[in-house]
Amino acid sequence: MKPPSDIQTQLLQLSFLSLLSITFLLHTTLSYTHRHLLTHPLSLSSALCALLYLLHRRLSRPRPVLLLNYSCHKPPPNRKCTYKVCESFVRQTAHLTPESMEFMRNIYLKSGLGDQTYAPPFIFTSDKVPTLEYAVQEAQEGMFSAVDSLLRKTRIEPGLIDHVIVTSGSFSPSPSLSSHLVNHYGLRPDVKSYNLSGMGCSSGVIAIDLASRVLKSARKVQYALVIITESISLNWYFGENRSMLVTNCLFRVGCAAALLTNDPRRRQDAKMELVDSVRTHHGADDGAYHAAFQEEDGKGNTGISLTKDLIRVAGLNLREHIKILAPRVLPLSQLGYYVCSVIAAAVARGGGAKPAVVPDFTAAFEHMCVHTGGKAVIEQVGRVLGLSDEVTEPARMSLHRFGNTSSSLVFYELGYFEAKGRVKRGDRMWMIAFGTGFKVGSLVWRFLCDSTQESDNPWNDCIDEYPVKDW
């Protein structure tokens, strides 16, 4: 049975409330004496105004943004990128100096990545050349796999999708990746598509934020499909610049898809509700702007440079970001403690006092998905926010199992929570990610149901092995 349209629902609500108003007014008229009505001429008008106000509040209330479900792409076992696979590939193709080989080896061994991550298709071919064809193949495999699984779980037909938002930090082919999806799934001609690129590892949070804004502003029930992917084939670096060689050691294949709606009737089916989102952009500062930068080296090889300043920039801009986020999420006790510390630090600053303490965000959230940009990034976030190893465990284990899959990795962390059975209805979760620009983004979620053991959870075959002790 086809559910009633949003306009039909609002008309039914309006009719019901109008009938209720008329009934109430008739009851008031018959209950009061003529003398009483003359004595209180405003009684009827006051009641009418109150009912109209309630009617306005009911019809103008902002729509909820619900995450019906999500899916994470898991490549086949023959794409696993062990240390031996990496070493063999580098020796055959890169022609690096012994010094650069040793540098990459040390970075890899200290990266926090395990032997179960996944590499792009071209690495397993005979010629091992990253072409556009392989880059498109990598993107399509991840997108189609995640979306297929998501549509099966939510039982949503492609024809019901109103918005498609695709984000890929550094791969932007023509036609766009969103067009690839429209074509593959035969989406409606009036579907609205958005293609985000160049935003790095923060783009997944930004894409969800965009979807929420679109859904909140819609006048009718709508569905938004968000695909968070990356294609690293054409961004594999073959030069000698050490700041660019780091990306080869960290980035791996991954993709996530999420389906959101503004239909309040789907609350019983939804996994989470988006409570708030915060985005900050620190690109006005040159140090932040150049912290992660795509460019050519002296020999014309294109790569993404991760400078030594990246960790400092991440910590500094995280502090600026939480100044905006904290008042919106922290309980009053923590806010009071934080304000007192700020005042104390300001008074004593002349004497060389340390900066104000960071509030305890575990008082606001039961779960945190910290962007796993790398081992050093996770450790820096932990230091800035004063987080224990237990809190950062999902981030550390996701880096170990899947590597840095860019902006989709926060959803692999969400899968970790669910595979461990740690999520309870009513729990609050904070997703935070960093990206080139330099940008910081946060999503605040509330779980609408307990953990569910779904067949496509990417952790199903290995969750009992985690957390690993050596990281």
N, C-alpha and C positions, 0 to 999 in steps of 0.2 A: 504493500500500500504506500502510495506516495505521500510524504508528510505535507501538511498544509504550508503554503508559501508564507514568507515573512509578512507580507501585506495582509493576507488573510488573518494571520495571528493577531496583528495589531488592530484590525477591524473588529475581531471578536472581543479583544480586550476593551476597546473603546465602547462597543455596544454594551458589554457587561457593566462597565463602570458608569455609563450613562444611565442604564436601567437602575443601577444601585442608587445613583444620585436622585433620580425621580422618585423612587420608592421612599428614600429617606426624607425628601421634601414633603411628600404626601403625608407621611407619618407625622412629621413635625406640624404640618398644617392642621391635621385632624386632632392632634393631641393638645394643642394650645388653644385656649379660649380667645375669643375676639378681643377681649380686653387685654389679655396678655400680649397679643400680637401688636396691639396699639402701644402698649407700654414698652415692648422690646422690638421695634421695627427692624433692627439689624440682625435679628436671630436667623431668619431665613437666608439673608444675603451672606452672613458669616459662614453658615453651614455650606452654602453653595461654593463660596470661595475656597473653603478648606478642601472640599471634594475635588474641585478643579485643580487645586495645587497638587493634591495627591495624584491625580490623573496625569498632570504634566510631569511630575517626578517619575511616574511609572513608565511613561512613553519616551522620556528624554534621558533615562538612565544609560550611562555608557555601556556598551556591550562588553561581555567578558571575552578574553582571548584564551582559548582552550587548545592545548596540545593533545590531539586525539591519540597520536602515537608517533613513533620514530623508528627508523631502521638504520643499521650500520652495515656497510659493505665489508665482506670478508673474502679476499681473493682466494683462489684455489691453493692447495698445499704446494704445488710446483712453482709457485711464485715466492716462496719464502726466501728471505735474504739473510742467510747466515754469515758469520764472519768470513768463512772460507769462500762463499760466493762473492762477497765484496772484494776480498783480496785478489781472487782470480780475475774478476772483471777489471779491476784497476791495473793489474800487471799487463793485461792484454791490450788495453785501449789507451790508457792515460799517458804513458811514456813520461812518467814523472821522475824527477831526480830522487836519489836515495833519501835525501833529507826530507823532501815532500812526502815520500811514502811513509817514512817513520813518523812524520807529523800527523798524517791521517790515521795511522795505526794507533797512536796515542790518544787522539781525539775520540776515535771509535771505542776504544777500550774504557775510556772514562765517561762516555756519553750517557750511560744508563740504559742503552738499548740491549735487548736480548737477541737470541738467535731465531726468533719466531716472527720478525717483522716481514713486510712484503715490499718487493721492488717492482718497478714498472716493467712492462712486457719486453721492451727492446733489450734489456740486459740479458734475457734468456734466448735471444736469437743468435744466429751464426755470425751475422755481420756486426752486431752490437752497436748499430748507429741509431741515434735518437732522431727519428724523422717526424714530420707532422702527422703522418698516418698512425704511427705508434702513439703519439700524444693524444690524438682523438680516440684511439682504441682504449687507452688507459682511462680517459674521462668517461667514455660511454659505458665501459664495463662497470665502473663504480656507480654511476648515476642510475642506469637501468636496473642493476641488481638491487640497489637500495629502494628505488621507487616500486619495483615489482613486489618486493616483500611488504612494503608499507601499504600499498593498495589492497593486498590480500588480507592483511590484518585488520584494516579499518573498514573493509567492504565498501569502499567508495569507488564509484565508477569514474574514469577519467573525464567524462562529460560533465561531472559536477564541479570540477575544479575551475575557480574563477581567476586565480592569480598563480603565476609560476615565478618564483624568485630563485635564481641560480647564482651562486657566488664561487668564484675561483680566484685565488689570490694573485696568480701570475700567468695563467693561461687564458687567452681570450681570442679564440678562433673566429672566423667568419664563414658561414652564419654562426651566430652566437650559440653557446651551450643551451640557452633556454629554447632556441629554435630547434635544436636537436631533439629536445624533449617534446615540444609541440608536435613535431613531425612524427616521432616514434610512437606516441600515444594517441595521435589523432585528436588533439584537444580542440575545443570549440573555436570558431573564428573570432569570437569576442573575448577570448581569454586575454588577460593583461599579463605581459611577461616583463620581467626585470632581470638584467644581467649585470652583476657587480664584479668588478675586477680591480686588481692593483691594491687591494686593502689588506693583503697578507693574512696573518693568523687571527685577526680580529673580525674578519668578514662574516663568520658564522653568526656571531652575536649580533652584528649589524643587520644581517639578513632577517633574523627573527624579529628584531626591533622594527624593521621596515614592514614586515608582514603584520605585526600588531597594529601599527599606525594605519595601515590600509584597512584592516578589518574593523578597527574602532570607528573609522570615519564612514564606513559603508552604511547605507540606508536599509540594507536587507541582509539576510543570511548568506554568508559566502564562505568558501574554502580556499585556503592558500597553501600551496605546495612549495616547500623550501628545500632546496638541494644544496648541500655544503660540500664542495669537492675541491680537488686540486689535481693538476697533471704535472708531474715533475720531470717528465721525459725530456722536454726541451730546455729545462733549467738545470740539467746535469752539467756540472762544470768540469772542463777538461784542461784547465790552465794550471798555473803554479802559484797564484795568489792565495795565500793561506787563509785570509778572511773569507774567501769564497769557497775554498775546499771544505770548510766546516759544514756547509749545507749538505754536501754529499754524504756526510757521516750521520746526519740527524733526520733528514726528511724521508718519509716512506709513503706508500700508497694507502689511501683511505678515503671514504666518502660516507656522508650521512644524509638522510632525507627525513623531513618532519612534515606532518600535516596539521594545520591549525584551522580553527573555525571560530566565528563569533556567535554561533548558535547556542543559546543557553540551554536548549533542550538536549544537547549532547553532553551535558555535564556528567551524567551517569556513565557515559562511555569513555570520557576523556581521562588521560593519565595525569595531566598537570594543568594548572591555570597560571598564566603569566601575570604576576602581581605588579612588577615594575621593571623598568629598564633605564640604564644610565649610560651615556656615551660621552667621552671627553677626547678632544683632539689637541695634541701638543706640538703640532707641526710648525708653529711659529718660532719655536726654539731650534736653532740650526743643529745642535747636538742631537736632539730627538729626531729631527728630520732625516739626518744622515746615519742614524744608528743601524738601520737595516736598509740596504740600498741596492737596487739592480743596476748594473753598469758593465762596461767592458774593461778588461784588464789591458795592460800595455800591448798585448799581442792580438787584441780584438776578440778574445773569448768572453762571451757574456756569462755573467754569474751574479748571484746575490751575495753581497758583502755583509757579513755580520761582524760589526766592529767590536773592539774590546770595550767600548763605551756602552754597549747595549744593556748590560746588566745594571749599570748605574742609572741609565735612562729609565729602565723598567721600574726600578725601585723608586726613583724620584717621582715619576708620573703616576705610579700607583698611589703614592701618598696624596697627590693632588686629586686623584680620582675619588678616593675614599672620603675626602673632605665633603664631597657632594653627596656621595652615597650614604654615608653614616647617618645623617639626620633623618633619612627616609626609611631606615630599616632597624636601627638600634633601639632597644628598650630605653625608657627614661633613665633608669639607673646607670646604664653605660654612658648615655649622653651626658648626664650630670658629672660623672667621673671624668669624662674626656674634657668637658668644658673647664672644670677645675684645674686639670693638668695644663691646659693651654694657658690659663691665666697665670698659674704658678711659674710656668716656663717664661712667659712674657715679662713677669716682674723680675725674675732672676737672670734674664738673658745677659745683662751687663756683666754678670759674674761668670759667664761661660757655662751656663746651665745647658743640659741636654734638651733636645726638642721634646715636645709633649709626647706622652705615651700614646700608643695606638690602642683604641678600644678593642674589647674582646668580641670579635664577630661571631664566635661560636655561641654567643648569647642570642644572636639573631637568626642563626641558621643551624639546622641539624646536619646538613651536608654541603660540601663545597666542591665544585669542579673547577680546579685551577688549570689554566692553559699550560700544557706541557711543552713549552718552547724548547726545553732542554733541561738537563740536570741543574745547571747553574741558575736558570730562570726559576725553577720550582723552589730551589733553596733560597733564592732572594725573596720570593713572595712569602715564604715561610718566615724568614727573618723580619721582614717589614711588618707582617700581620701577627707575628708571635704565634704561629701555628705549630702544633706538635706533628710528629711523624705520622701519627694516627690520622690526623685530618688530611694531610697531603698524600696519604697512601694511595688513593685512587689515581691521582696524577702521576705518581712515581711508577705505579704498576702499569698504567696505560702506556707510558713512555717505554717501559721495558718490553711490553708485549707487542705494541703496534708502531713504535717510533713516533716521530713528530709527523702526524698526518695533516698538519696545518689546522685550519679553523674547525674541522670536523671532530677533533679529538675530545672536546668536552662532552660530546654525545657518547663516545666510547667509554668515558668515565661514568656517565650516567648508566650505561649498560653494566659497568662493574658494580655499582651500588645495587642494582636490581638482581644481578646474578648472585650477589652475596646475601640477598634477602634483607637488606638493611633499611629499606624504605617503608615508612608507615604513612597511612592517610593523615593529612594535616601537616606533615613535615615540610619545612622550608628549605629550599636549595638555592645556592648562589653559584652561577656560572660567570667566570671572569676570564677575559682573553685580551691579548696584546697583539698589535699588528703594526706593520710599516706605516709611517706617516708622521709622528708616532701616535697610535690610538689605543685607548683602553675602553673596553665595553663590559657592562655587567647586565645579567638577566637575573631577576628574582622570581622564583617559581614556588608554587604551593602544590604539593601532591594531593590528588583527589582520590587515590586508591593505594593499597599496599603494593609491595613488590609483586611482580608477576613473572613466572618462569616461561619466557617465550622462546619458541623454537629457533628463532633467528638471532638470538642474542649472541654477539661475536665471542663471548667469553664461555659459552657452554662447554666447550671441549677442554678447557684448561683452568677454570676458576678454582678448582681444588688445589692447584699448584701455587696459588697466590694468597697472600703476599710472599714474594721471594725475600730471603734474608740478605743476600748479597746484591746490593744495588749501587 
